Amino acid sequence: MLASGTVIHDAVIHLLNEQPLLADLPTPPTTGDLVLVCTNLRMMNRKRPVFVDDAASTFVFPYSQIRFVEIPIPRGAASAEGEPRPARVEEPDEIELDEDLLRRVREL
């Protein structure tokens, strides 16, 4: 759990029908919130969005316009506090090709 007064850096805000945005959250979201307050809004490539005039502004998004918010786990905090660690994705050594699918694609 985050300590109160801790700024959450690089949270990813997934808006409805828009590209995700990176932002800093001054306080962790709670279940009773109606809006998400954030600062330092930027695109995923860390550049300022065209609709932002002043990068130092505070932005307020209603939760009705947000699909979900990704909050990064601080390094080392997951194992120390017993919270679940992110799932490790193991890639297969070799990809198995579907010969039937390849044949149908070639016939097109």
N, C-alpha and C positions, 0 to 999 in steps of 0.2 A: 504494500500500500504506500502511496505517496504521502510525504509529510505535508501538512498544510502550509501554504505560502510558497510551495515549490512550483516553479514554472515548468510546464511540460513543453519541451522543444521538439520540433519536427513532427507534430501530430498531422496525420493525413485526413483531410476532410473530403468525403465523397458526397458531392452535391447531386441532386437529381438532374439527370440529363446534361451534366457538365463534366469536364475533366477534373480529376482530384487536385486539391490544393494543399500545400504545406502551410502550417501555422504554428504559432506558439500559444499555448493555453495558460493564462495566468492562474487558473484554478481548475482542478479536475472536475469533469462533468458529474452531476448528481442526478438521481432519478426524478427529482422534482423540478428540474430546469425546463424552461420553455424555449430558451434560446442558448446558442453557443457563442460565448464571447472569446475573441481571439485577437492576437496582434501579429505583426511581422508576416503578413500574408504574402505567399509567393507560389509560383507554379512549381511543378515537380522538378524542373530543371534549375530551380532556385532563382529564376528571374522574376522581376515584378510583373504582375498581370497588367494588361492594358487598361483595365477599368479601375486601377488603384492610382490615385493622385499622389498621396503621401504615404510612404512606407511605414511611418511612425503612427499611423492611425489605428484606432481600435475598431474591430469589425464585429457585427452582431448578426448571426444567421439563425433564423427560426428553425427548430428541429423538424418542422414539416417540410423543409426544403433539403434536408440532409438524409442520405441513405444510411450512412454509418460513419463512424470516426475511428481511425486507427490510432491508438496511443502506444508509442514505443515503450518497451520495458527498459528501464535503466540498466546498464551493464553491471552484472554481478548481483543485482537485486533479486532476480528470480530464484537463484539457488539459495541465497542467504535467508529468504523469507518463506521458503517452502512453496512458492507459487509455481504453477506449471511452466515448464520451459517450452519455447516454440518447437513445433514438430520438426524433426530433421528430415529433409527430403533426400531420399537416396535415389540416385539415377541408375538405371540399369546399365550393365557393362556394355551390352550390345542390343540394339533395337531390332526386334524381330519384324521382318517385312511380311505383309499379307500379300502373297503372290496373286491371289484372286482379285484383290482390289487393284493391284498394279496392272493386271491384264485388262480389267474393265476401263481403267483410265487411258491406257494406250489405244483402246478401240474407239474412243471418242473422237 
